[in-house]
Amino acid sequence: MILNVTVPKEKVHILDMLKKASEETSKTEGELILEALENYLLQFKPDELGKFNLGKNEQEREDLYATKLDNDFIE
């Protein structure tokens, strides 16, 4: 798989850091990118969805759909 990434001008310095790290560790730039991405994703936890109180519904589900079902089956 090939991953193409557009690097904005203000982030080009990261590529220099990547090249230096690659030379110092004898790892390829691709290996370092994948390691960094893996480490980030392992720590990433999406925000939990909040709980919402929608109140008590006065009607049952069957009642809510009764009219719809009746109208869908025209004889």
Summary of the structure (lengths in Angstrom):
residues: 75
radius of gyration: 27.1
end to end distance: 56.1
largest distance: 78.2
contacts: 97
relative contact order: 0.06
helix: 59%
strand: 0%
